[in-house]
Amino acid sequence: MTLLPPTGTLIPADAPFSAQQESWLAGFLAGIAAAGRRDAAAADTPAVTVDVLFGTQTGNAEALAGELVAGARARGLGGNAVALDAVTPERLAAMSHVLVVTSTYGEGEMPDNAALFWEALQADTAPRLEALRYAVLGLGDRGYDDFCQAAKVIDTRLEQLGATRLHDRVDCDVDFEEPAAAWTAAVLDRVAAETGASGPTAAATVPAPAGPARSAWNKRNPYPARLAVNRLLSAPGSAKEIRHYEFDLGDSGITYQAGDALAVVPVNDDVLVGTLLEHLGATGDEDVDGRPLAEVLRTGREIRTPSRDLVAHLAERAPTSDLAAVVAHGDRADLDSWLWGRDVLDLLRDAGAAAPGLDELLPFLRPLQPRQYSISSSPLAHPGSVHLTVASVRYATPLRRYEGVASTYLAGRADETTPVGVFVQPNASFGVPADDDAPMVMIGPGTGIAPFRGFLHERAARGAAGRNWLFFGDQHRATDFVYEDELTGLRERGVLTELDLAFSRDQAEKVYVQTRMRQRSRELYAWLEDGAHVYVCGDASRMAKDVETALLDIVAEQRGRGADDAAAYLADLRRAKRYVRDVY
């Protein structure tokens, strides 16, 4: 039998070889060709994968993680982005190059999707990480004592476990874009240089798993929206002033999802600006980088909340002041209590003659930042419009009246004729379930109801069959039951399956949302077992913690397996993104 060479061989038909020699040579050449194909494939396969782990509360860290992955692939590296809570210590130990991007929230706490990761990382059972190379980027606000604390402790713990730091940690303030971009370039360039990566591979054509797409409208370029509706929700006699706002998005092209936040660019009160100028002995016409001082104080600087740097500076300049006495005591809780409600003007007055003059003061006044509010509408139900539910901050002391910055700007100083600067802050982790049949449990007292109004309208517009349960409360039903007519209508239509109300001051014994949860523990646990998603929105310092304690107690009671089992159960809900919070 004659052995013919493979089709496509380079052996000429009239070559002086026997059939056996031709067969051998054809196989040899085929092997070389296959090796070449393997080499070419290897050239398109990155030798090193950069794992980008993010911890986020509002979506900024997730968006940066996507940019890091895209940057890695552009340099010939592999790249993956994943939430910190999705990474076990064992999985971490198997990684070679890790970049951590995390925000901090509350009193130096981990963001919600990083808490489980941190718990495992700091445990005595965490594995050694000598083979790991890493770098950490922190997002935070220098106005808080625990600035970028989550990033700091993760950075330290990775080093303690034997990992090697690729690049020094960078802690970004609220204007994070430029320092984050510089850190990203430096870290990725170093990884590429160390590993010999030399440019994009075939993997670079695969879209990076980025967070929500960045809008053309942002902090540096807010959209000038028309405030179309400003309606008081709370009734006369209420201790609160809660308002409903609707912004016309016009032809902006702005898109959002129920659960996102809207950032509002505020303007300081003219009365406070004038009083501060008077105290400083200034006219307001003084030039500050080409702008009148009065306009800089009105739209450019934070004059309501003193910066930590200003607090320290004034305590040093005025050692006999009340502020200096509290600072010297060294108790942070006492300092926070003393500072509560006081503004820059109060601290200058407290310092007396030792207070700094205008030129020395200005560097201590931080840039005026946008304020973020949970969106209370659904784009399906309210196209071309975005709604907010905001409590106006107003209070008084025997000496002065005080007002919040953005809340009272919206309530009384903004109107239909003057555009309000806004932009959307996506929150990819806080939204209605993708499964329209999945049950939802929403816990949001006070203005915490905001996103859940949007959730309910979203589900109604989608015709979702899933059951919906809302726990809502405030002080008095007669004055504080905001959106009562809407909620009643949604219940009558079957959109809102269960509505539990907790008006704390309508009876001798105070009743809160967590009280109602405990009263319905059996039904609530049954919903969890049926796959319910649990959402919490509102105050982080007290309400959210009390709600979590109630959840743990309910699970422990219903399962009968103790506190550790309940904690593990809740941790599983977090990992599955079935227990998420929007707290502040």
C-alpha positions as CSV (number, residue, x, y, z in Angstrom):
1,M,0.0,0.0,0.0
2,T,1.3,3.4,-1.0
3,L,1.5,6.0,1.9
4,L,0.5,9.5,0.5
5,P,1.8,12.7,2.2
6,P,-0.8,14.8,4.0
7,T,-2.8,17.3,2.0
8,G,-1.0,20.7,1.9
9,T,2.5,19.3,2.4
10,L,5.4,21.2,1.0
11,I,7.0,18.1,-0.5
12,P,7.0,18.4,-4.3
13,A,5.3,15.7,-6.3
14,D,8.5,14.8,-8.2
15,A,10.7,14.8,-5.1
16,P,13.2,11.8,-5.2
17,F,11.8,10.1,-2.0
18,S,10.2,6.8,-1.5
19,A,6.6,6.6,-0.2
20,Q,7.9,5.7,3.3
21,Q,10.4,8.6,3.3
22,E,7.7,11.0,2.1
23,S,5.4,9.9,4.8
24,W,8.0,10.4,7.5
25,L,9.1,13.8,6.2
26,A,5.4,14.9,5.9
27,G,4.9,14.0,9.5
28,F,8.1,15.9,10.5
29,L,7.0,19.0,8.7
30,A,3.5,18.8,10.1
31,G,5.0,18.7,13.6
32,I,7.0,21.8,12.9
33,A,3.8,23.5,11.7
34,A,1.9,22.5,14.8
35,A,4.7,23.8,17.0
36,G,4.5,27.1,15.2
37,R,0.8,27.3,15.7
38,R,1.3,26.6,19.4
39,D,3.9,29.2,19.7
40,A,1.7,31.7,17.9
41,A,-1.2,30.8,20.3
42,A,1.2,31.2,23.3
43,A,2.1,34.7,22.0
44,D,-1.5,35.6,22.3
45,T,-1.9,34.2,25.8
46,P,-0.7,36.5,28.5
47,A,1.9,34.9,30.8
48,V,0.7,36.9,33.8
49,T,-2.9,37.7,34.9
50,V,-3.5,40.7,37.0
51,D,-6.4,40.1,39.4
52,V,-8.1,43.4,40.3
53,L,-10.1,43.1,43.5
54,F,-12.5,45.9,44.4
55,G,-14.5,46.9,47.4
56,T,-17.2,49.5,46.6
57,Q,-20.1,51.2,48.2
58,T,-21.1,53.6,45.5
59,G,-19.5,52.2,42.4
60,N,-16.3,54.3,42.0
61,A,-14.0,51.4,42.9
62,E,-15.7,49.0,40.6
63,A,-15.4,51.5,37.7
64,L,-11.7,51.9,38.4
65,A,-11.3,48.1,38.5
66,G,-12.7,47.9,35.0
67,E,-10.2,50.6,33.9
68,L,-7.4,48.6,35.5
69,V,-8.3,45.5,33.6
70,A,-8.5,47.4,30.3
71,G,-5.1,48.9,31.1
72,A,-3.6,45.5,31.9
73,R,-4.8,44.0,28.7
74,A,-3.5,46.9,26.7
75,R,0.0,46.1,28.0
76,G,-0.2,42.4,27.1
77,L,-1.2,41.2,30.5
78,G,-4.3,39.2,31.5
79,G,-6.9,41.0,33.6
80,N,-9.9,40.0,35.8
81,A,-12.0,42.2,38.0
82,V,-13.9,40.7,40.9
83,A,-15.5,41.9,44.1
84,L,-13.4,41.3,47.3
85,D,-16.1,39.2,48.9
86,A,-16.0,36.8,46.0
87,V,-12.3,35.9,46.8
88,T,-11.5,33.3,49.5
89,P,-8.1,33.3,51.1
90,E,-7.3,30.1,49.2
91,R,-8.1,31.7,45.9
92,L,-6.1,34.7,46.9
93,A,-3.1,32.5,47.6
94,A,-3.2,31.0,44.1
95,M,-3.0,34.5,42.5
96,S,0.4,36.0,41.4
97,H,-0.4,39.7,40.9
98,V,-3.2,41.4,42.8
99,L,-4.4,45.0,42.7
100,V,-6.8,46.1,45.4
101,V,-9.1,49.1,44.9
102,T,-11.3,49.9,47.8
103,S,-13.3,52.6,49.4
104,T,-14.0,53.1,53.1
105,Y,-17.4,53.9,54.6
106,G,-18.8,54.8,58.0
107,E,-16.3,54.9,60.8
108,G,-13.4,53.3,58.9
109,E,-15.4,50.2,57.9
110,M,-15.1,48.0,54.9
111,P,-17.6,48.6,52.1
112,D,-20.4,46.0,52.1
113,N,-18.9,43.8,49.4
114,A,-15.5,43.6,51.2
115,A,-16.5,42.8,54.8
116,L,-16.4,39.0,54.4
117,F,-13.0,39.2,52.6
118,W,-11.5,41.2,55.4
119,E,-12.9,38.9,58.1
120,A,-11.2,35.9,56.4
121,L,-8.0,37.8,55.7
122,Q,-7.4,38.8,59.3
123,A,-8.3,35.3,60.7
124,D,-5.5,33.3,62.2
125,T,-6.2,30.6,59.6
126,A,-5.4,32.9,56.7
127,P,-2.7,31.3,54.4
128,R,0.8,32.7,53.9
129,L,1.1,34.8,50.7
130,E,4.8,34.8,49.9
131,A,4.2,34.2,46.2
132,L,1.8,37.1,45.9
133,R,2.8,40.6,44.5
134,Y,0.3,43.3,45.2
135,A,-0.6,47.0,45.4
136,V,-3.5,48.9,47.0
137,L,-5.4,52.0,46.0
138,G,-7.7,53.6,48.5
139,L,-10.7,55.9,47.9
140,G,-11.9,58.1,50.7
141,D,-12.5,61.6,52.1
142,R,-9.9,63.4,54.2
143,G,-12.7,65.1,56.1
144,Y,-13.1,61.9,58.1
145,D,-10.7,60.6,60.8
146,D,-10.5,57.1,59.3
147,F,-9.5,58.3,55.8
148,C,-9.0,55.3,53.5
149,Q,-8.9,53.0,56.6
150,A,-10.1,50.0,54.6
151,A,-7.2,50.3,52.1
152,K,-4.7,50.9,54.9
153,V,-5.6,47.7,56.9
154,I,-5.7,45.5,53.8
155,D,-2.3,46.8,52.6
156,T,-0.8,46.1,56.0
157,R,-2.4,42.7,56.4
158,L,-1.2,41.5,53.0
159,E,2.3,42.5,54.0
160,Q,2.0,40.7,57.3
161,L,1.1,37.5,55.4
162,G,4.3,37.7,53.4
163,A,3.1,39.3,50.2
164,T,5.4,41.6,48.3
165,R,4.3,45.2,47.7
166,L,4.6,46.1,44.0
167,H,4.0,49.8,44.6
168,D,3.3,52.1,47.5
169,R,-0.3,52.5,48.4
170,V,-2.0,55.7,47.3
171,D,-4.9,57.1,49.3
172,C,-7.1,59.3,47.2
173,D,-9.3,62.1,48.4
174,V,-12.7,62.9,46.9
175,D,-11.1,64.2,43.8
176,F,-9.6,60.8,43.0
177,E,-9.4,60.7,39.2
178,E,-5.9,62.1,38.7
179,P,-4.0,60.3,41.5
180,A,-5.9,57.1,40.6
181,A,-4.8,57.4,37.0
182,A,-1.2,58.0,37.9
183,W,-1.2,55.0,40.3
184,T,-2.8,52.8,37.6
185,A,-0.2,53.7,35.0
186,A,2.7,53.3,37.4
187,V,1.6,49.9,38.7
188,L,0.7,48.4,35.4
189,D,3.8,49.6,33.7
190,R,5.9,48.0,36.5
191,V,4.1,44.6,36.2
192,A,4.5,44.7,32.4
193,A,8.2,45.5,32.8
194,E,8.8,42.8,35.3
195,T,7.0,40.1,33.3
196,G,8.2,41.1,29.9
197,A,4.8,41.9,28.5
198,S,5.2,43.9,25.3
199,G,1.8,45.0,24.1
200,P,-1.8,44.0,23.5
201,T,-2.6,40.3,23.0
202,A,-5.6,38.7,21.6
203,A,-7.1,38.9,25.1
204,A,-7.1,42.7,24.8
205,T,-9.9,42.5,22.3
206,V,-12.2,40.9,25.0
207,P,-14.2,43.6,26.7
208,A,-13.0,44.3,30.3
209,P,-15.5,43.6,33.0
210,A,-15.9,47.2,33.8
211,G,-18.5,48.7,36.1
212,P,-21.3,50.9,34.7
213,A,-20.3,53.0,31.7
214,R,-19.1,56.5,32.5
215,S,-21.5,59.3,31.5
216,A,-20.4,62.5,29.8
217,W,-22.0,64.2,32.8
218,N,-19.9,64.0,35.9
219,K,-18.4,65.9,38.8
220,R,-16.3,68.0,36.5
221,N,-19.1,68.4,34.0
222,P,-22.5,68.3,35.8
223,Y,-25.7,68.4,33.7
224,P,-27.6,71.7,34.3
225,A,-31.0,70.1,35.1
226,R,-34.3,72.0,35.6
227,L,-35.9,71.4,39.0
228,A,-39.4,70.7,37.7
229,V,-41.1,69.7,41.0
230,N,-40.4,70.6,44.6
231,R,-43.2,69.2,46.8
232,L,-43.4,69.0,50.6
233,L,-44.2,65.4,51.7
234,S,-44.3,65.7,55.5
235,A,-47.4,67.2,57.0
236,P,-47.8,70.3,59.2
237,G,-46.7,69.5,62.7
238,S,-43.9,67.1,61.7
239,A,-40.5,67.5,63.3
240,K,-39.0,66.9,59.8
241,E,-39.2,68.6,56.5
242,I,-39.1,65.9,53.8
243,R,-39.5,67.0,50.2
244,H,-40.0,65.3,46.8
245,Y,-38.0,66.6,43.9
246,E,-38.2,65.9,40.2
247,F,-35.5,66.9,37.8
248,D,-36.1,67.2,34.0
249,L,-33.3,65.4,32.2
250,G,-34.1,67.1,28.9
251,D,-31.9,66.0,26.0
252,S,-29.0,65.1,28.3
253,G,-29.0,61.5,27.4
254,I,-28.6,60.6,31.1
255,T,-29.5,57.1,31.9
256,Y,-29.9,55.5,35.3
257,Q,-31.2,52.4,37.1
258,A,-33.4,52.1,40.1
259,G,-31.0,52.0,43.0
260,D,-28.5,54.5,41.6
261,A,-27.7,57.8,43.3
262,L,-28.0,61.3,42.0
263,A,-25.2,63.7,42.9
264,V,-26.3,67.4,43.4
265,V,-23.8,70.2,43.1
266,P,-24.8,72.6,45.9
267,V,-24.5,76.3,46.5
268,N,-23.7,77.7,49.9
269,D,-26.3,80.0,51.5
270,D,-25.7,83.7,50.7
271,V,-26.5,84.7,54.3
272,L,-23.8,82.4,55.7
273,V,-21.3,83.6,53.1
274,G,-22.1,87.2,54.0
275,T,-21.7,86.5,57.8
276,L,-18.4,84.8,57.2
277,L,-17.1,87.7,55.0
278,E,-18.1,90.1,57.7
279,H,-16.2,88.2,60.4
280,L,-13.1,88.1,58.2
281,G,-13.4,91.8,57.5
282,A,-13.6,91.1,53.7
283,T,-15.8,92.7,51.1
284,G,-16.2,89.7,48.9
285,D,-14.7,91.4,45.9
286,E,-11.1,90.2,46.8
287,D,-9.5,88.2,43.9
288,V,-9.0,84.5,44.4
289,D,-7.4,82.9,41.4
290,G,-9.4,85.2,39.1
291,R,-12.7,84.9,40.9
292,P,-14.4,87.2,43.5
293,L,-14.0,85.8,47.0
294,A,-17.8,85.9,47.6
295,E,-18.4,83.6,44.6
296,V,-15.5,81.3,45.7
297,L,-17.1,80.9,49.1
298,R,-20.6,80.5,47.6
299,T,-19.8,77.8,45.0
300,G,-16.3,76.6,45.5
301,R,-15.4,76.0,49.2
302,E,-16.9,74.0,52.1
303,I,-17.8,76.5,54.8
304,R,-20.4,74.4,56.6
305,T,-18.3,71.5,57.9
306,P,-14.8,72.3,59.1
307,S,-12.0,70.2,57.7
308,R,-9.9,68.1,60.1
309,D,-6.8,70.1,59.1
310,L,-8.6,73.4,60.1
311,V,-9.6,71.9,63.4
312,A,-6.0,70.9,64.2
313,H,-4.7,74.3,63.0
314,L,-7.1,76.3,65.2
315,A,-6.4,74.1,68.2
316,E,-2.7,74.9,67.8
317,R,-3.2,78.7,67.2
318,A,-5.7,79.2,70.0
319,P,-4.5,76.9,72.9
320,T,-6.9,78.5,75.4
321,S,-10.0,78.0,73.2
322,D,-12.8,75.5,74.0
323,L,-11.8,73.5,70.8
324,A,-8.2,73.2,72.0
325,A,-9.3,71.9,75.4
326,V,-11.4,69.2,73.7
327,V,-8.6,68.3,71.3
328,A,-6.1,68.1,74.1
329,H,-8.3,65.6,75.9
330,G,-7.6,63.1,73.1
331,D,-11.0,61.5,73.0
332,R,-12.3,61.3,69.4
333,A,-15.9,60.7,70.5
334,D,-15.8,63.9,72.6
335,L,-14.3,65.9,69.7
336,D,-17.0,64.6,67.3
337,S,-19.7,65.5,69.8
338,W,-18.3,69.0,70.3
339,L,-18.0,69.6,66.6
340,W,-21.4,68.3,65.8
341,G,-23.5,71.1,64.3
342,R,-20.7,73.6,64.4
343,D,-19.5,75.3,61.2
344,V,-16.3,77.2,60.1
345,L,-17.7,80.5,61.5
346,D,-18.3,78.9,64.9
347,L,-14.7,77.7,65.1
348,L,-13.3,81.1,64.0
349,R,-15.3,82.8,66.7
350,D,-14.2,80.3,69.3
351,A,-10.5,81.0,68.4
352,G,-11.1,84.7,69.0
353,A,-8.1,87.0,68.2
354,A,-5.9,83.9,67.4
355,A,-8.1,83.0,64.4
356,P,-6.3,83.1,61.1
357,G,-6.9,85.8,58.5
358,L,-8.4,85.3,55.1
359,D,-5.2,84.3,53.3
360,E,-4.2,81.8,55.9
361,L,-7.8,80.4,56.2
362,L,-8.5,79.7,52.5
363,P,-6.1,76.7,52.1
364,F,-8.0,75.0,55.0
365,L,-11.4,75.3,53.3
366,R,-11.9,72.1,51.3
367,P,-13.5,72.2,47.8
368,L,-17.3,72.1,48.0
369,Q,-18.4,68.6,47.1
370,P,-21.5,67.3,45.4
371,R,-24.0,65.6,47.7
372,Q,-25.3,62.2,46.8
373,Y,-28.9,61.1,47.3
374,S,-30.6,57.7,46.5
375,I,-32.8,58.0,43.4
376,S,-36.5,57.5,44.3
377,S,-37.7,56.8,40.7
378,S,-37.6,54.2,38.0
379,P,-36.6,55.2,34.4
380,L,-39.2,52.8,33.2
381,A,-42.0,54.5,35.1
382,H,-40.6,58.1,34.8
383,P,-38.7,58.4,31.5
384,G,-36.8,61.6,31.1
385,S,-37.0,62.4,34.8
386,V,-35.2,61.6,38.0
387,H,-36.7,61.9,41.5
388,L,-35.2,62.5,45.0
389,T,-36.6,62.2,48.5
390,V,-34.7,64.5,50.8
391,A,-35.0,65.7,54.4
392,S,-34.1,69.4,54.8
393,V,-31.5,69.9,57.5
394,R,-32.5,72.9,59.7
395,Y,-31.8,73.4,63.5
396,A,-31.1,76.2,65.9
397,T,-29.1,77.0,69.1
398,P,-29.7,79.9,71.4
399,L,-27.1,81.8,69.4
400,R,-27.7,80.9,65.7
401,R,-29.8,79.1,63.2
402,Y,-28.2,76.5,61.0
403,E,-29.1,74.9,57.6
404,G,-27.7,72.0,55.6
405,V,-25.9,72.8,52.4
406,A,-27.6,70.9,49.6
407,S,-30.9,70.0,51.3
408,T,-31.9,73.6,51.9
409,Y,-30.4,74.7,48.6
410,L,-32.9,72.4,46.9
411,A,-35.7,73.3,49.3
412,G,-35.6,77.0,49.0
413,R,-32.8,78.5,46.9
414,A,-33.0,76.4,43.7
415,D,-35.9,77.0,41.3
416,E,-37.1,76.3,37.8
417,T,-35.3,79.3,36.4
418,T,-31.8,78.4,37.6
419,P,-30.4,75.0,36.5
420,V,-29.1,72.6,39.2
421,G,-25.9,70.7,38.4
422,V,-26.5,67.0,38.7
423,F,-24.9,63.7,37.6
424,V,-25.7,60.0,38.2
425,Q,-23.6,57.9,40.5
426,P,-24.2,54.3,39.5
427,N,-24.6,51.6,42.1
428,A,-24.3,48.3,40.3
429,S,-24.7,46.3,43.5
430,F,-28.0,47.9,44.7
431,G,-30.9,47.2,42.3
432,V,-33.9,45.1,41.8
433,P,-33.3,41.3,41.2
434,A,-32.7,40.3,37.6
435,D,-35.2,37.5,38.2
436,D,-38.7,39.1,38.2
437,D,-40.0,36.2,40.1
438,A,-37.6,36.6,43.1
439,P,-39.2,38.0,46.3
440,M,-37.9,41.4,47.7
441,V,-37.7,42.5,51.3
442,M,-37.0,46.3,51.6
443,I,-36.2,48.0,54.9
444,G,-36.1,51.7,54.8
445,P,-37.3,54.1,57.5
446,G,-37.5,57.8,56.9
447,T,-35.9,58.9,53.7
448,G,-34.5,55.4,53.4
449,I,-37.7,54.7,51.5
450,A,-36.3,56.6,48.5
451,P,-34.8,53.7,46.5
452,F,-37.7,51.4,47.4
453,R,-40.2,53.7,45.8
454,G,-38.1,53.4,42.7
455,F,-37.9,49.6,43.1
456,L,-41.7,49.3,43.4
457,H,-42.3,51.5,40.4
458,E,-39.7,49.5,38.4
459,R,-41.3,46.2,39.3
460,A,-44.7,47.5,38.4
461,A,-43.5,48.7,35.0
462,R,-41.8,45.4,34.3
463,G,-44.9,43.4,35.3
464,A,-42.7,41.4,37.7
465,A,-44.5,38.6,39.5
466,G,-42.2,38.5,42.5
467,R,-43.6,39.4,45.9
468,N,-42.5,42.7,47.5
469,W,-42.4,43.4,51.3
470,L,-41.7,46.9,52.7
471,F,-40.8,47.8,56.2
472,F,-41.2,51.6,56.6
473,G,-41.4,53.9,59.6
474,D,-40.8,57.3,61.1
475,Q,-42.0,59.3,64.1
476,H,-45.8,59.8,63.6
477,R,-48.1,58.3,61.1
478,A,-50.3,61.5,60.9
479,T,-47.3,63.7,59.8
480,D,-44.5,61.4,58.5
481,F,-46.1,58.8,56.4
482,V,-44.6,60.0,53.1
483,Y,-45.9,58.6,49.9
484,E,-48.9,57.1,51.8
485,D,-51.2,57.4,48.8
486,E,-48.7,55.8,46.4
487,L,-47.9,52.9,48.8
488,T,-51.6,52.3,49.4
489,G,-52.2,52.2,45.7
490,L,-49.4,49.9,45.0
491,R,-50.7,47.5,47.7
492,E,-54.2,47.6,46.2
493,R,-52.8,46.7,42.8
494,G,-50.9,43.8,44.3
495,V,-47.4,45.2,43.6
496,L,-46.7,45.7,47.3
497,T,-47.5,42.3,48.9
498,E,-46.7,43.2,52.5
499,L,-46.4,46.6,54.2
500,D,-45.2,46.8,57.8
501,L,-45.3,50.2,59.4
502,A,-43.4,51.4,62.5
503,F,-44.2,54.9,63.8
504,S,-42.0,55.1,66.8
505,R,-43.7,57.9,68.8
506,D,-47.4,57.0,68.3
507,Q,-47.4,54.9,71.4
508,A,-45.7,54.8,74.8
509,E,-43.2,52.2,73.8
510,K,-41.1,53.1,70.8
511,V,-41.5,50.9,67.8
512,Y,-39.0,50.7,65.0
513,V,-38.7,48.7,61.7
514,Q,-36.5,46.1,63.5
515,T,-39.4,45.7,66.0
516,R,-41.8,44.8,63.2
517,M,-39.2,42.4,61.7
518,R,-38.9,40.5,65.0
519,Q,-42.7,40.4,65.3
520,R,-42.9,38.7,61.9
521,S,-39.8,36.6,62.2
522,R,-41.4,33.3,61.0
523,E,-42.7,34.9,57.8
524,L,-39.6,36.8,57.1
525,Y,-37.4,33.7,57.4
526,A,-39.8,31.8,55.1
527,W,-39.2,34.6,52.5
528,L,-35.5,34.2,52.9
529,E,-35.8,30.4,52.3
530,D,-37.9,31.2,49.2
531,G,-35.0,33.2,47.8
532,A,-35.8,36.7,48.8
533,H,-33.4,39.5,48.3
534,V,-33.0,41.8,51.3
535,Y,-32.3,45.5,50.9
536,V,-31.6,48.1,53.6
537,C,-31.4,51.8,53.1
538,G,-30.8,54.6,55.6
539,D,-28.7,55.5,58.6
540,A,-25.5,53.4,58.9
541,S,-24.6,54.3,62.5
542,R,-27.7,53.0,64.3
543,M,-30.6,51.7,62.1
544,A,-28.6,49.5,59.7
545,K,-26.7,47.9,62.6
546,D,-30.0,47.3,64.6
547,V,-31.6,45.8,61.4
548,E,-28.6,43.4,60.9
549,T,-28.8,42.3,64.6
550,A,-32.5,41.6,64.1
551,L,-31.8,39.6,61.0
552,L,-29.2,37.5,62.8
553,D,-31.5,36.9,65.7
554,I,-34.4,35.9,63.4
555,V,-32.3,33.5,61.5
556,A,-30.8,32.0,64.7
557,E,-34.3,31.6,66.3
558,Q,-35.9,30.1,63.2
559,R,-33.1,27.7,62.4
560,G,-32.3,26.8,66.0
561,R,-28.6,26.3,65.3
562,G,-27.0,29.2,67.2
563,A,-25.3,32.5,66.5
564,D,-22.4,31.2,64.4
565,D,-24.8,29.4,62.0
566,A,-26.9,32.6,61.7
567,A,-23.8,34.6,60.9
568,A,-22.8,32.1,58.2
569,Y,-26.3,32.2,56.8
570,L,-26.2,36.0,56.4
571,A,-22.7,35.8,55.0
572,D,-24.0,33.4,52.3
573,L,-26.7,36.0,51.5
574,R,-24.1,38.6,51.1
575,R,-22.0,36.5,48.7
576,A,-25.1,35.8,46.6
577,K,-25.8,39.5,46.6
578,R,-29.1,38.8,48.3
579,Y,-28.4,41.0,51.3
580,V,-27.2,44.5,50.2
581,R,-27.3,47.9,51.8
582,D,-27.3,51.5,50.7
583,V,-26.4,53.2,54.0
584,Y,-24.8,56.5,54.9
